[in-house]
Amino acid sequence: MPRTRRRRRPLLSLAVAGLLPLSALAGCANPGHGSADDDPTRPVTLRLWHGWSEKNEVKAVDEAIARFERRHPNITVKSTGNVTDATVNQALRAGGDEAPDVVSSFTTNNVGQYCSSGMWVDLDPFLRRSGLDKDAVFPRTLLDYSAYRGTQCALPLLADAYGLYYDKDAFERAGITRPPRTMSEFRDAAVRLTERGPDGSYRRVGFMPDFRLYQNSPDRFFGQWNPRYFDDAGKSRLAREPAAREFFATQRELIDAQGGYGPLETFRTTFGDEMSSQNAFLTGKLAMHLDGEWRGLMLDKAKPSFRWGTAPLPVPDDRPETYGRGYLTGTVVGVAHSSRHQNAAWELVKFLTTDTDQVVAFANALHNVPSTKAALASPRLGADPGFRTFLDIARNPHSAGMPPSVNGGQYITALQDFAYEVEAGKVPDLGRGLRALDRQIDDDNLQSEN
């Protein structure tokens, strides 16, 4: 499942290439108006738009729809896959009979826009009428990233958890008996696992800390510090966040300990595509690797030449009690404000997100983390140890996601761009740079609100 991670993004068709960006759409007024006066027991056809595109993914969606239709024989669901957020939002602005009733997104980054623009309806009234206590059903982190300023306009539909993949054979040869649990252990293990040829060139690095690699987006690694991005007034506070300096210092230590940014970046350019058979972890160029739960299924199919395992990412040295935490994100789903069948649409959303058997079956089919407390505890979940690591990360009370913002993921993009500059040594004064980053994020947010 693509979600916010950098894989299998649905392609944007030429027909929508000129659409407004999400940040612009968020500022547009008057989303298409629908109705919550429909009778969900009467015959109706719903349109579900989603981003899944690969054969096994579409099959899992179709099977979920079939389960729903057996329970609700009066409701027919027509699904459209491989749809981008930009396409969905343009359709919701336009409204009309062909617009979707139920919509899903692979990125939690845009929840703030969905809620603040009114394009996705507030689901709290539907939850109350259904007698569902969302705090009892969903883990808190997942609820937090599917709501914005008190509006629960989306619900979690499966989750992604990020952890550490490691080469057990390389660990054994290096005399390392277990995965590192603290950042200092992480740095030491990375050095011991790094191998060079006679000419000094890398054969393998212990861990590639460069933010441009595959899933190494800085927000995912930064999550191990559980930073506060915004203050109570909604202002960016990264320059006031001690964890920001610790995070960048830790990454710099990982870079320097393994040979420096230039040599590491040169080695990174030799890596194959993330989703190919030349993935750097799969080919043995990385001994440790940050990735999500889906990678295990891909490794099983690829049958690498080494034994591999999974573990939570290490945590800061002064917070050992938080070991087991990780970064969480996932797919979200909601009801379109323009839908004239919002009660029937809610029945589909409710089934997809809260029915334990459905959530477990969907999670197993897609090899993703289930998004309800009951499903996370189900004995019917995939039982292989590599996958269980990510279930434990999802259950961990210290795990965290990204806070929603009115401009969607624009502040995350700003953090990424800043992190690229920092790791390359182009930010001589980190404090000054962070203050400038705060101003940029605040200006972007203000522009989105006006």
ROKE-934572 format. One record per residue: x negated, y negated, z of N, C-alpha, C in turn. Coordinates in steps of 0.1 Angstrom, whole numbers. Layout:
NODE:X:Y:Z:X:Y:Z:X:Y:Z $
...
// end
This chain:
NODE:-8:12:0:0:0:0:-9:-13:0 $
NODE:-7:-22:-9:-16:-33:-11:-16:-42:1 $
NODE:-5:-48:5:-4:-57:16:-15:-68:15 $
NODE:-20:-72:26:-30:-83:26:-44:-78:22 $
NODE:-46:-65:22:-59:-60:19:-62:-62:4 $
NODE:-74:-61:0:-78:-64:-13:-78:-51:-22 $
NODE:-66:-46:-23:-65:-34:-32:-52:-33:-39 $
NODE:-52:-29:-51:-40:-26:-59:-30:-37:-58 $
NODE:-34:-49:-59:-25:-60:-60:-16:-59:-72 $
NODE:-3:-61:-71:6:-60:-83:1:-72:-92 $
NODE:1:-68:-105:-3:-78:-115:7:-89:-117 $
NODE:3:-101:-119:12:-112:-121:15:-112:-136 $
NODE:27:-111:-140:30:-111:-154:29:-125:-161 $
NODE:27:-125:-174:26:-138:-181:38:-146:-179 $
NODE:50:-140:-177:62:-147:-176:62:-156:-163 $
NODE:54:-152:-153:55:-159:-140:41:-166:-138 $
NODE:32:-166:-147:19:-171:-145:20:-186:-142 $
NODE:30:-193:-147:31:-207:-144:40:-211:-132 $
NODE:43:-201:-124:52:-204:-113:45:-213:-102 $
NODE:53:-220:-94:48:-228:-84:41:-219:-73 $
NODE:30:-223:-67:24:-215:-56:33:-215:-44 $
NODE:31:-205:-36:40:-204:-24:40:-216:-16 $
NODE:28:-223:-14:28:-235:-6:37:-246:-12 $
NODE:39:-246:-25:48:-256:-31:62:-252:-29 $
NODE:64:-239:-31:78:-233:-29:83:-236:-15 $
NODE:74:-235:-5:79:-237:9:85:-251:11 $
NODE:80:-261:3:85:-274:5:97:-277:-3 $
NODE:102:-268:-12:114:-271:-20:126:-269:-11 $
NODE:136:-277:-13:148:-277:-5:158:-268:-11 $
NODE:168:-265:-3:180:-258:-7:178:-244:-14 $
NODE:173:-234:-7:173:-221:-13:187:-216:-16 $
NODE:187:-207:-26:200:-202:-30:209:-197:-18 $
NODE:221:-201:-18:230:-198:-7:238:-185:-10 $
NODE:237:-176:0:245:-164:-2:256:-163:8 $
NODE:260:-151:13:271:-150:22:269:-138:31 $
NODE:273:-140:44:273:-129:53:287:-125:57 $
NODE:297:-127:48:311:-124:50:315:-111:43 $
NODE:305:-104:37:308:-92:30:311:-81:39 $
NODE:319:-71:34:323:-59:42:313:-48:38 $
NODE:304:-44:47:293:-34:43:299:-20:41 $
NODE:312:-18:43:317:-4:41:323:-3:27 $
NODE:324:-14:20:330:-14:6:319:-10:-4 $
NODE:323:-5:-16:313:-2:-26:305:-15:-30 $
NODE:292:-13:-31:284:-25:-35:270:-19:-40 $
NODE:264:-27:-49:251:-24:-54:241:-35:-49 $
NODE:231:-30:-43:220:-39:-37:208:-38:-46 $
NODE:201:-49:-47:188:-50:-54:177:-51:-44 $
NODE:168:-42:-44:156:-42:-35:144:-44:-44 $
NODE:136:-55:-40:124:-58:-47:112:-55:-38 $
NODE:102:-48:-43:90:-45:-35:78:-45:-43 $
NODE:66:-44:-37:54:-45:-44:47:-32:-47 $
NODE:52:-20:-42:46:-7:-45:46:-4:-60 $
NODE:35:2:-65:35:4:-80:29:17:-83 $
NODE:21:23:-75:15:36:-79:26:47:-78 $
NODE:23:58:-85:33:69:-86:38:74:-73 $
NODE:28:77:-64:32:83:-51:39:73:-42 $
NODE:35:60:-44:42:50:-36:56:48:-40 $
NODE:59:47:-53:72:45:-58:81:57:-55 $
NODE:75:69:-55:82:81:-51:86:81:-37 $
NODE:78:76:-28:81:74:-14:92:64:-12 $
NODE:92:53:-19:103:43:-18:116:50:-23 $
NODE:116:57:-34:128:63:-40:134:73:-30 $
NODE:125:81:-24:130:90:-14:136:83:-2 $
NODE:131:72:2:137:65:13:150:59:9 $
NODE:152:55:-3:165:50:-8:175:61:-8 $
NODE:170:73:-13:179:84:-14:185:88:0 $
NODE:176:87:10:180:90:24:191:80:29 $
NODE:188:68:25:198:57:29:211:59:22 $
NODE:211:62:9:224:63:2:232:76:6 $
NODE:225:86:11:232:97:17:240:93:29 $
NODE:234:84:37:240:80:49:251:69:46 $
NODE:249:61:35:258:51:32:263:53:17 $
NODE:271:62:15:275:66:1:282:55:-7 $
NODE:287:44:0:293:33:-7:283:23:-12 $
NODE:270:24:-8:260:15:-12:250:21:-22 $
NODE:249:15:-33:239:19:-43:227:9:-43 $
NODE:215:14:-43:203:6:-43:196:7:-55 $
NODE:193:-4:-62:185:-5:-74:172:-11:-70 $
NODE:161:-4:-72:148:-10:-67:139:-14:-79 $
NODE:132:-25:-77:122:-30:-86:109:-31:-79 $
NODE:99:-24:-85:86:-24:-78:76:-33:-85 $
NODE:63:-33:-80:52:-41:-86:56:-55:-87 $
NODE:62:-61:-77:67:-75:-77:58:-83:-68 $
NODE:54:-95:-72:46:-103:-64:55:-113:-55 $
NODE:49:-118:-45:56:-128:-37:60:-140:-45 $
NODE:52:-145:-54:55:-156:-62:68:-153:-71 $
NODE:69:-141:-76:80:-137:-84:93:-137:-76 $
NODE:92:-131:-64:103:-130:-55:108:-144:-51 $
NODE:99:-152:-47:103:-165:-43:110:-174:-53 $
NODE:104:-173:-66:110:-180:-77:125:-175:-79 $
NODE:127:-162:-78:140:-156:-80:150:-161:-69 $
NODE:145:-161:-57:153:-165:-46:157:-180:-47 $
NODE:148:-188:-53:152:-202:-55:163:-203:-65 $
NODE:161:-195:-76:171:-196:-87:184:-190:-83 $
NODE:184:-180:-75:197:-173:-71:202:-165:-83 $
NODE:215:-163:-83:222:-156:-94:224:-141:-91 $
NODE:231:-135:-100:234:-121:-99:222:-111:-100 $
NODE:212:-115:-106:200:-106:-108:190:-108:-97 $
NODE:192:-118:-88:182:-120:-77:183:-108:-67 $
NODE:172:-106:-60:172:-95:-50:180:-98:-38 $
NODE:186:-87:-32:193:-88:-19:183:-86:-7 $
NODE:174:-76:-9:165:-72:1:151:-73:-5 $
NODE:142:-80:2:128:-83:-3:118:-78:6 $
NODE:107:-73:1:95:-70:10:83:-76:5 $
NODE:73:-78:14:60:-84:10:49:-76:17 $
NODE:38:-75:9:27:-68:15:18:-77:24 $
NODE:21:-90:24:13:-99:32:21:-105:43 $
NODE:16:-105:55:23:-112:66:19:-127:66 $
NODE:9:-130:57:4:-144:57:15:-154:54 $
NODE:25:-149:46:35:-159:41:48:-159:49 $
NODE:48:-152:60:61:-152:69:65:-166:73 $
NODE:55:-174:76:58:-188:80:66:-195:70 $
NODE:63:-193:57:70:-199:46:84:-193:44 $
NODE:84:-180:45:97:-174:43:108:-179:53 $
NODE:103:-181:66:112:-185:77:115:-200:76 $
NODE:104:-208:74:106:-223:74:114:-228:62 $
NODE:113:-221:51:119:-225:39:134:-221:38 $
NODE:138:-211:47:151:-206:47:154:-196:36 $
NODE:144:-192:28:146:-182:18:150:-168:23 $
NODE:145:-165:35:148:-152:41:157:-156:53 $
NODE:168:-148:55:177:-152:66:172:-148:80 $
NODE:176:-155:90:173:-151:104:180:-138:107 $
NODE:172:-128:111:177:-115:114:182:-113:128 $
NODE:179:-122:137:183:-121:151:198:-119:153 $
NODE:207:-126:146:221:-124:147:225:-109:143 $
NODE:219:-104:132:222:-91:128:217:-81:138 $
NODE:205:-83:144:200:-74:154:209:-73:166 $
NODE:214:-85:170:223:-85:182:236:-78:179 $
NODE:242:-81:167:255:-74:164:253:-59:163 $
NODE:241:-54:159:238:-40:158:234:-34:172 $
NODE:233:-42:182:229:-37:195:215:-33:196 $
NODE:206:-39:188:192:-35:188:184:-46:196 $
NODE:176:-41:205:167:-49:212:153:-49:205 $
NODE:150:-59:198:138:-58:190:125:-56:198 $
NODE:125:-61:210:113:-60:219:111:-45:223 $
NODE:123:-38:224:122:-24:227:118:-15:215 $
NODE:121:-20:203:119:-12:191:105:-14:186 $
NODE:100:-26:185:88:-29:178:77:-33:187 $
NODE:64:-29:184:53:-35:192:52:-50:191 $
NODE:48:-56:201:48:-71:202:40:-77:191 $
NODE:28:-72:187:20:-78:177:27:-78:164 $
NODE:34:-68:161:42:-67:148:53:-76:148 $
NODE:60:-78:159:71:-88:160:65:-102:158 $
NODE:54:-105:164:48:-118:163:45:-122:148 $
NODE:39:-112:140:36:-116:127:48:-116:117 $
NODE:59:-111:122:71:-111:113:81:-122:117 $
NODE:77:-132:125:86:-143:129:78:-156:129 $
NODE:85:-167:129:78:-180:129:87:-190:137 $
NODE:81:-195:147:87:-206:155:101:-202:160 $
NODE:102:-189:164:115:-185:170:125:-179:159 $
NODE:121:-179:147:130:-173:136:125:-160:132 $
NODE:132:-150:134:128:-136:131:134:-133:117 $
NODE:127:-139:106:133:-138:93:128:-125:86 $
NODE:120:-117:92:115:-105:87:113:-94:98 $
NODE:112:-82:94:109:-71:103:98:-63:98 $
NODE:90:-56:106:79:-48:102:84:-36:94 $
NODE:77:-33:83:80:-21:75:66:-14:73 $
NODE:62:-6:82:49:1:82:38:-10:85 $
NODE:27:-5:90:16:-14:94:3:-9:89 $
NODE:-7:-18:89:-21:-14:86:-29:-17:99 $
NODE:-38:-8:102:-47:-11:113:-61:-9:108 $
NODE:-70:-18:113:-84:-17:108:-93:-12:119 $
NODE:-102:-3:114:-112:3:123:-125:5:117 $
NODE:-133:14:122:-146:18:118:-147:32:112 $
NODE:-152:33:100:-155:46:94:-170:48:95 $
NODE:-174:60:99:-189:62:100:-193:76:95 $
NODE:-205:76:91:-211:88:85:-217:97:97 $
NODE:-211:107:100:-215:116:111:-229:122:109 $
NODE:-232:125:97:-245:131:94:-256:121:96 $
NODE:-253:109:92:-263:98:93:-265:95:108 $
NODE:-254:95:116:-255:93:130:-264:104:137 $
NODE:-262:116:133:-269:127:138:-284:126:135 $
NODE:-287:123:123:-301:121:119:-308:110:127 $
NODE:-300:99:130:-306:88:137:-306:90:152 $
NODE:-300:101:157:-300:104:171:-289:96:179 $
NODE:-279:91:171:-268:84:178:-257:93:181 $
NODE:-253:94:193:-243:104:197:-229:100:197 $
NODE:-226:87:196:-212:83:195:-211:70:188 $
NODE:-199:66:183:-198:53:176:-200:42:186 $
NODE:-206:31:181:-208:19:190:-195:13:196 $
NODE:-196:9:208:-184:3:215:-185:-12:217 $
NODE:-197:-17:218:-199:-31:220:-207:-37:208 $
NODE:-207:-50:207:-214:-56:196:-229:-54:196 $
NODE:-234:-54:208:-249:-51:209:-252:-37:205 $
NODE:-244:-27:209:-246:-14:204:-244:-13:189 $
NODE:-235:-21:184:-232:-21:170:-244:-25:162 $
NODE:-250:-36:167:-262:-42:160:-274:-31:161 $
NODE:-276:-25:172:-287:-15:174:-284:-3:165 $
NODE:-272:1:164:-269:13:156:-271:9:141 $
NODE:-267:-3:137:-269:-7:123:-284:-7:119 $
NODE:-292:-11:128:-307:-11:125:-312:3:124 $
NODE:-308:12:133:-313:25:133:-308:33:121 $
NODE:-296:29:116:-291:36:105:-295:31:91 $
NODE:-302:20:91:-306:14:78:-319:21:73 $
NODE:-318:25:61:-330:32:55:-335:25:42 $
NODE:-348:24:41:-354:18:29:-363:27:22 $
NODE:-365:24:9:-374:32:1:-389:28:3 $
NODE:-398:34:-4:-413:31:-3:-415:16:-6 $
NODE:-407:11:-15:-410:-3:-20:-402:-13:-11 $
NODE:-396:-8:0:-389:-17:9:-375:-20:6 $
NODE:-370:-15:-6:-356:-18:-10:-347:-9:-2 $
NODE:-335:-13:-1:-325:-5:7:-321:8:0 $
NODE:-320:18:8:-313:30:3:-299:30:9 $
NODE:-299:26:22:-286:25:29:-287:14:40 $
NODE:-277:7:42:-276:-2:54:-267:4:64 $
NODE:-270:1:77:-261:6:87:-247:1:87 $
NODE:-246:-12:85:-233:-19:83:-235:-31:75 $
NODE:-227:-33:64:-228:-45:56:-220:-56:62 $
NODE:-226:-66:68:-218:-77:75:-213:-88:65 $
NODE:-217:-88:53:-213:-98:44:-198:-99:42 $
NODE:-192:-111:43:-177:-112:42:-171:-109:28 $
NODE:-179:-109:18:-174:-107:5:-172:-92:2 $
NODE:-176:-83:11:-175:-69:8:-161:-64:11 $
NODE:-155:-58:1:-143:-50:3:-133:-56:13 $
NODE:-131:-50:24:-122:-54:34:-128:-63:45 $
NODE:-140:-68:43:-147:-75:54:-142:-90:55 $
NODE:-130:-92:53:-125:-106:55:-127:-110:69 $
NODE:-132:-123:71:-136:-127:85:-125:-126:95 $
NODE:-113:-128:91:-102:-128:101:-100:-114:107 $
NODE:-104:-103:99:-102:-90:105:-113:-87:115 $
NODE:-125:-91:112:-136:-89:122:-135:-98:134 $
NODE:-131:-111:131:-128:-121:142:-118:-116:152 $
NODE:-108:-108:147:-98:-103:156:-103:-95:168 $
NODE:-115:-90:168:-120:-83:179:-122:-93:191 $
NODE:-123:-106:189:-124:-116:199:-110:-121:203 $
NODE:-100:-118:196:-86:-123:199:-86:-138:200 $
NODE:-90:-145:190:-91:-159:190:-77:-166:190 $
NODE:-76:-178:195:-65:-187:194:-67:-196:182 $
NODE:-60:-195:171:-62:-204:160:-55:-217:162 $
NODE:-44:-218:168:-36:-230:170:-33:-233:184 $
NODE:-32:-246:188:-27:-249:201:-12:-250:202 $
NODE:-7:-254:213:8:-254:215:15:-264:206 $
NODE:7:-274:201:13:-284:192:12:-279:177 $
NODE:6:-268:175:4:-263:161:-8:-268:154 $
NODE:-17:-274:162:-30:-279:156:-41:-269:157 $
NODE:-49:-268:146:-60:-259:145:-70:-262:156 $
NODE:-75:-252:163:-83:-254:175:-96:-245:174 $
NODE:-100:-242:162:-112:-233:161:-125:-239:167 $
NODE:-126:-252:165:-138:-259:171:-138:-258:186 $
NODE:-126:-257:192:-125:-256:207:-125:-242:212 $
NODE:-125:-232:202:-124:-218:206:-138:-212:208 $
NODE:-142:-209:220:-155:-204:222:-158:-191:214 $
NODE:-147:-183:212:-149:-171:204:-154:-173:190 $
NODE:-151:-185:184:-155:-188:170:-170:-188:170 $
NODE:-177:-195:179:-191:-195:179:-197:-182:182 $
NODE:-191:-174:191:-196:-161:194:-195:-152:182 $
NODE:-184:-153:175:-182:-145:163:-192:-147:152 $
NODE:-194:-160:149:-204:-163:138:-218:-160:143 $
NODE:-221:-161:156:-234:-157:161:-237:-142:160 $
NODE:-226:-135:163:-227:-120:162:-229:-115:148 $
NODE:-222:-122:138:-224:-118:124:-238:-121:120 $
NODE:-243:-133:124:-257:-137:120:-267:-127:126 $
NODE:-265:-122:138:-274:-112:144:-274:-99:136 $
NODE:-262:-95:131:-261:-83:123:-269:-85:110 $
NODE:-267:-97:104:-274:-100:91:-289:-100:93 $
NODE:-294:-108:103:-308:-109:105:-315:-96:109 $
NODE:-308:-88:117:-314:-75:122:-316:-65:111 $
NODE:-308:-67:100:-309:-57:89:-317:-63:77 $
NODE:-323:-74:78:-331:-79:67:-328:-92:62 $
NODE:-317:-99:66:-314:-112:61:-303:-112:50 $
NODE:-297:-124:49:-286:-125:40:-290:-123:25 $
NODE:-301:-128:20:-304:-126:6:-306:-112:2 $
NODE:-314:-104:9:-316:-90:6:-303:-82:7 $
NODE:-295:-85:17:-283:-78:19:-273:-81:8 $
NODE:-272:-93:4:-263:-97:-7:-267:-91:-20 $
NODE:-280:-91:-22:-285:-84:-34:-281:-70:-35 $
NODE:-283:-63:-23:-279:-49:-22:-264:-47:-24 $
NODE:-256:-56:-19:-242:-55:-21:-238:-55:-35 $
NODE:-245:-63:-43:-241:-64:-58:-243:-51:-65 $
NODE:-250:-41:-59:-252:-28:-65:-240:-18:-62 $
NODE:-231:-22:-53:-220:-14:-49:-210:-13:-60 $
NODE:-204:-1:-61:-193:1:-70:-180:-5:-65 $
NODE:-170:-4:-74:-156:-10:-70:-151:-3:-58 $
NODE:-144:-10:-50:-139:-5:-37:-130:7:-39 $
NODE:-122:8:-49:-112:19:-51:-117:29:-61 $
NODE:-130:29:-64:-136:38:-74:-144:49:-66 $
NODE:-149:59:-74:-157:69:-69:-171:64:-65 $
NODE:-174:51:-69:-187:45:-65:-185:35:-53 $
NODE:-175:37:-46:-173:29:-33:-186:32:-25 $
NODE:-191:21:-19:-205:22:-12:-205:31:0 $
NODE:-194:32:7:-194:42:18:-193:56:13 $
NODE:-185:58:3:-184:72:-3:-197:76:-9 $
NODE:-205:67:-15:-218:71:-21:-229:71:-11 $
NODE:-227:68:1:-238:69:11:-246:56:13 $
NODE:-242:45:7:-250:33:8:-246:25:21 $
NODE:-236:30:27:-232:24:40:-230:35:50 $
NODE:-236:33:62:-234:43:73:-222:40:81 $
NODE:-218:27:82:-206:23:90:-199:13:81 $
NODE:-185:13:82:-177:5:73:-164:1:79 $
NODE:-161:-11:78:-147:-16:82:-137:-13:72 $
NODE:-126:-6:76:-116:-3:66:-103:0:73 $
NODE:-92:3:65:-79:6:71:-76:20:71 $
NODE:-64:24:76:-61:38:78:-59:45:65 $
NODE:-56:38:54:-54:45:41:-67:51:35 $
NODE:-78:46:40:-91:51:34:-93:65:37 $
NODE:-88:70:48:-90:84:52:-84:94:42 $
NODE:-72:91:37:-66:99:27:-75:99:14 $
NODE:-80:87:10:-88:86:-2:-101:94:0 $
NODE:-107:94:12:-119:102:14:-116:117:14 $
NODE:-105:121:19:-101:135:18:-100:140:4 $
NODE:-95:131:-4:-93:135:-19:-107:135:-26 $
NODE:-116:126:-22:-128:124:-29:-139:135:-25 $
NODE:-137:140:-13:-146:151:-7:-160:146:-8 $
NODE:-164:136:0:-178:131:1:-188:142:5 $
NODE:-200:140:3:-211:150:6:-215:150:21 $
NODE:-208:141:29:-212:140:43:-199:141:52 $
NODE:-201:145:64:-190:144:74:-188:130:78 $
NODE:-175:126:80:-172:113:84:-162:113:95 $
NODE:-162:102:102:-153:100:114:-147:86:114 $
NODE:-138:84:123:-132:71:125:-133:67:140 $
NODE:-133:54:143:-133:49:156:-128:34:156 $
NODE:-125:29:167:-121:15:168:-134:6:165 $
NODE:-132:-6:160:-144:-15:158:-149:-18:172 $
NODE:-162:-21:173:-168:-26:186:-161:-39:191 $
NODE:-163:-42:203:-157:-54:209:-169:-62:215 $
NODE:-167:-75:218:-177:-83:225:-182:-77:237 $
NODE:-195:-79:240:-202:-72:252:-195:-76:265 $
NODE:-190:-88:266:-183:-92:279:-169:-88:280 $
NODE:-164:-80:270:-150:-75:271:-149:-60:268 $
NODE:-157:-52:275:-157:-38:272:-143:-31:275 $
NODE:-135:-37:284:-122:-32:287:-112:-32:275 $
NODE:-115:-40:265:-106:-41:253:-110:-32:242 $
NODE:-120:-23:244:-124:-14:234:-112:-5:230 $
NODE:-110:-3:218:-98:4:213:-89:-5:205 $
NODE:-91:-18:206:-83:-28:199:-87:-28:184 $
NODE:-79:-35:176:-82:-37:162:-73:-48:156 $
NODE:-75:-51:144:-67:-60:136:-55:-53:130 $
NODE:-43:-59:131:-31:-53:126:-24:-63:116 $
NODE:-19:-57:106:-11:-64:96:-1:-54:90 $
NODE:6:-58:80:15:-48:74:25:-54:64 $
NODE:33:-45:59:44:-49:51:56:-54:59 $
NODE:62:-64:54:74:-69:61:86:-69:51 $
NODE:98:-69:56:110:-68:48:121:-77:54 $
NODE:129:-83:45:139:-92:50:151:-92:40 $
NODE:161:-100:44:173:-102:36:172:-116:29 $
NODE:175:-116:16:174:-129:8:186:-138:12 $
NODE:183:-151:15:193:-160:18:203:-162:7 $
NODE:199:-159:-6:208:-160:-17:217:-148:-19 $
NODE:215:-138:-11:223:-126:-13:237:-128:-9 $
NODE:247:-123:-17:261:-124:-13:266:-112:-6 $
NODE:256:-103:-3:259:-90:4:250:-89:16 $
NODE:249:-99:24:239:-99:35:242:-88:45 $
NODE:254:-85:48:257:-74:58:253:-60:53 $
NODE:256:-58:40:252:-45:34:237:-45:33 $
NODE:231:-56:29:216:-57:28:210:-54:42 $
NODE:216:-59:53:211:-57:66:211:-42:69 $
NODE:222:-35:65:222:-20:67:210:-13:61 $
NODE:206:-18:49:194:-12:43:181:-16:51 $
NODE:180:-28:55:168:-33:62:168:-25:76 $
NODE:179:-24:82:180:-17:95:175:-3:94 $
NODE:180:4:84:176:18:82:161:19:79 $
NODE:156:11:70:142:12:67:132:9:78 $
NODE:137:0:87:127:-4:98:130:1:111 $
NODE:142:7:114:144:11:128:148:25:130 $
NODE:152:32:119:155:46:120:142:54:121 $
NODE:140:61:132:128:68:135:124:78:125 $
NODE:133:87:121:130:97:111:126:91:98 $
NODE:133:80:94:129:73:82:115:67:83 $
NODE:112:60:93:99:54:95:88:64:95 $
NODE:90:75:102:80:85:102:77:92:88 $
NODE:88:95:82:87:101:68:80:91:59 $
NODE:84:78:59:78:68:51:63:67:54 $
NODE:59:66:67:45:65:71:37:77:66 $
NODE:43:89:68:35:101:63:33:101:48 $
NODE:44:97:41:43:97:26:32:87:21 $
NODE:31:76:28:21:65:23:8:65:31 $
NODE:7:74:41:-5:74:50:-7:60:56 $
NODE:3:54:61:2:42:68:7:43:82 $
NODE:5:33:90:8:33:104:23:30:106 $
NODE:31:38:113:45:35:115:46:22:123 $
NODE:58:15:122:59:2:128:69:1:139 $
NODE:73:12:145:82:12:157:75:20:168 $
NODE:79:16:180:73:23:192:77:38:191 $
NODE:89:41:188:94:55:188:86:63:177 $
NODE:85:57:165:78:64:154:63:66:157 $
NODE:57:57:164:43:58:168:41:70:178 $
NODE:51:73:185:50:84:195:55:97:189 $
NODE:59:97:177:66:109:171:55:120:169 $
NODE:59:133:173:50:144:170:49:148:155 $
NODE:58:142:147:59:146:133:49:137:124 $
NODE:42:128:131:32:120:123:21:129:119 $
NODE:14:125:109:2:132:105:-8:133:116 $
NODE:-13:145:118:-21:148:131:-36:148:129 $
NODE:-41:145:117:-56:146:116:-62:135:124 $
NODE:-74:139:130:-80:130:140:-84:116:134 $
NODE:-88:116:121:-91:103:115:-80:93:115 $
NODE:-68:98:112:-56:90:112:-52:86:126 $
NODE:-53:95:135:-49:92:149:-56:80:155 $
NODE:-68:78:151:-76:66:156:-68:54:153 $
NODE:-62:53:141:-55:40:138:-41:39:145 $
NODE:-35:51:148:-23:50:156:-26:45:170 $
NODE:-38:49:175:-42:44:188:-45:29:188 $
NODE:-51:25:177:-53:10:176:-40:3:175 $
NODE:-30:8:168:-17:1:167:-11:1:181 $
NODE:-13:11:189:-6:11:202:-14:3:212 $
NODE:-26:-1:210:-34:-7:220:-29:-21:222 $
NODE:-26:-25:235:-21:-38:238:-30:-50:235 $
NODE:-43:-47:233:-52:-58:230:-53:-60:215 $
NODE:-47:-52:206:-48:-54:192:-40:-66:188 $
NODE:-44:-73:177:-37:-86:174:-37:-87:159 $
NODE:-28:-96:154:-27:-100:140:-30:-115:139 $
NODE:-26:-120:127:-28:-134:125:-15:-142:127 $
NODE:-16:-153:134:-4:-161:136:2:-167:123 $
NODE:15:-166:121:22:-172:110:20:-187:109 $
NODE:19:-193:97:17:-207:95:27:-212:84 $
NODE:30:-224:85:40:-230:76:34:-229:61 $
NODE:21:-230:60:15:-229:46:10:-215:43 $
NODE:16:-205:50:13:-191:46:-2:-188:50 $
NODE:-9:-182:41:-22:-178:43:-33:-188:39 $
NODE:-29:-200:37:-38:-211:33:-49:-213:43 $
NODE:-46:-212:56:-56:-214:66:-66:-203:67 $
NODE:-61:-191:63:-70:-179:63:-80:-180:51 $
NODE:-75:-185:40:-83:-188:29:-94:-198:32 $
NODE:-90:-209:40:-99:-219:44:-110:-213:53 $
NODE:-106:-204:62:-115:-197:71:-125:-189:63 $
NODE:-120:-181:53:-128:-173:45:-139:-181:37 $
NODE:-135:-192:31:-144:-201:24:-155:-206:33 $
NODE:-151:-210:45:-160:-216:55:-170:-205:59 $
NODE:-165:-192:61:-173:-181:65:-184:-178:55 $
NODE:-180:-179:42:-190:-176:32:-201:-186:32 $
NODE:-198:-199:35:-208:-209:37:-217:-206:49 $
NODE:-211:-202:60:-219:-200:72:-228:-189:70 $
NODE:-224:-177:65:-232:-166:64:-244:-168:54 $
NODE:-242:-177:45:-253:-180:35:-262:-191:40 $
NODE:-260:-196:53:-269:-205:59:-267:-220:54 $
NODE:-255:-223:49:-252:-236:43:-244:-245:53 $
NODE:-243:-240:65:-236:-249:75:-246:-251:87 $
NODE:-255:-261:86:-265:-263:96:-260:-266:110 $
NODE:-248:-272:111:-242:-276:124:-229:-269:125 $
NODE:-228:-258:132:-216:-250:132:-205:-258:139 $
NODE:-207:-265:150:-197:-272:156:-191:-283:147 $
NODE:-199:-290:140:-194:-300:131:-186:-293:119 $
NODE:-191:-282:115:-184:-275:104:-170:-270:109 $
NODE:-169:-265:121:-157:-260:126:-147:-272:128 $
NODE:-152:-283:132:-143:-295:133:-138:-299:120 $
NODE:-146:-299:110:-141:-302:96:-131:-291:91 $
NODE:-133:-279:95:-124:-268:92:-110:-271:98 $
NODE:-110:-275:111:-98:-278:118:-90:-289:111 $
NODE:-98:-300:107:-91:-311:100:-85:-306:87 $
NODE:-92:-298:80:-87:-293:67:-74:-285:69 $
NODE:-74:-276:79:-62:-268:81:-51:-276:86 $
NODE:-53:-286:94:-42:-295:99:-37:-303:87 $
NODE:-46:-308:78:-41:-316:67:-33:-307:58 $
NODE:-37:-295:55:-29:-286:47:-16:-283:53 $
NODE:-15:-281:66:-2:-278:72:7:-290:71 $
NODE:1:-302:73:9:-314:73:15:-316:59 $
NODE:7:-313:49:12:-315:35:23:-305:32 $
NODE:22:-293:38:32:-283:35:45:-287:42 $
NODE:45:-293:53:57:-297:61:64:-309:55 $
NODE:56:-317:47:62:-330:42:69:-327:28 $
// end
